[in-house]
Structures are given as structure tokens and as C-alpha cells.
Amino acid sequence: MKTAVMFAIAVGVAAGASAQEKTAFPTPAWSRTKAAVQDRGSAVERGGAVFNNWCSACHGKDVRNAPGTVSLEYKYQGKSPAALEDRRNLTSESVKLFVRKGVATMPFYRKTEINDADLEALAAYLTQAKP
Ligand code: HEC
């Protein structure tokens, strides 16, 4: 019985690992924005993928289960949009500062997680001109 369970777990783990190898950048389960590939496309497109992978879990547009969005909704009380992707007043410098330093319950990100090029793309995505 015990052996059968161990075997089932081993097979499950192996299947999971091979499924991951096929996609270079799988869409994370918490994704709330359109997935793109982090190393392809324009800076804005690449930044959108970085956002999707690292930020959307907390800063998704839907406030449900998005602690960053909820927190910013409370902070700005309607004076500024709660979702980062709807903001028009973010600067590249401020995005980079918050990402490298973190704030409140937001973690800071190391260069081994989001490298400088990815951070530039992320800043381009969040500061892009909006209609
Ligand atoms: C674990 C949840 C979490 C993750 C992941 C997260 N954040 Fe945050 N973020 C927060 C919280 C909470 C705040 C603080 C809001 C406040 O001051 O009330 C915040 C604040 C910010 C602010 C400051 C906005 C303002 O006007 O004060 C920026 C910019 C920001 N986050 C960008 C990002 C980016 C870019 C990423 C992805 C690299 C990210 N965050 C990932 C939770 C998160």
C-alpha cells in the first residue's frame, strides 16, 4: 500500500516536471492579466509578461484576492485608480524603487528574480501612454 502511494507520487512528480519543460514560461496559476512571453516582443509586451508573472497576484485589476490593489484602493480612496495597470501617474523611477525596496507587505525583488532589463520593461509597461 505504502509503496503504491510512493509510486503514484513519483509518477505525478515526474509528469509535472516534463510538462514544465515543454513551455519556456508557463502562465502562473494566479495570473490575472493576459500572458505574454517575458523575453519576446516590445518592451511594453515583455513588461506585461513580467507584471503577469510577478505582480498580478497582488496587483490584479479585480480586487478580490489582490492585496496590493485592495491596499492601494484604501490608500487613495478613489483619488487614484487602485490597479497599477490603470494608473497614469506612475514614473519609471518610482516603479523601480518600489520593486527593489518593497513596501508594507510587498516583498522587494532581487536581481536574480527580476533582472535590470526585466525591470526596465516592467516600468515601460506600467508607464505606457494610455488612451
Ligand atoms: C505580495 C503582494 C504583492 C506583490 C507580489 C507585489 N506587490 Fe506591489 N504592493 C503591495 C502592497 C500591499 C502595496 C502597498 C500598498 C499601500 O501602500 O497601501 C504595494 C505597493 C506597490 C506600489 C506603490 C504604489 C503607490 O502608489 O503607493 C508599487 C509601484 C508596486 N506595489 C508595484 C509592484 C510591482 C511592479 C510588483 C511586481 C514586481 C509588485 N508591486 C508586486 C503588494 C504586492
Boltz pocket constraint, residues with backbone or C-beta under 6 A from the ligand:
constraints:
  - pocket:
      binder: B
      contacts: [[A, 50], [A, 51], [A, 54], [A, 55], [A, 56], [A, 57], [A, 58], [A, 59], [A, 67], [A, 68], [A, 71], [A, 72], [A, 75], [A, 84], [A, 94], [A, 95], [A, 98], [A, 99], [A, 103], [A, 104], [A, 105], [A, 106], [A, 107], [A, 109], [A, 114], [A, 122]]
      max_distance: 6.0
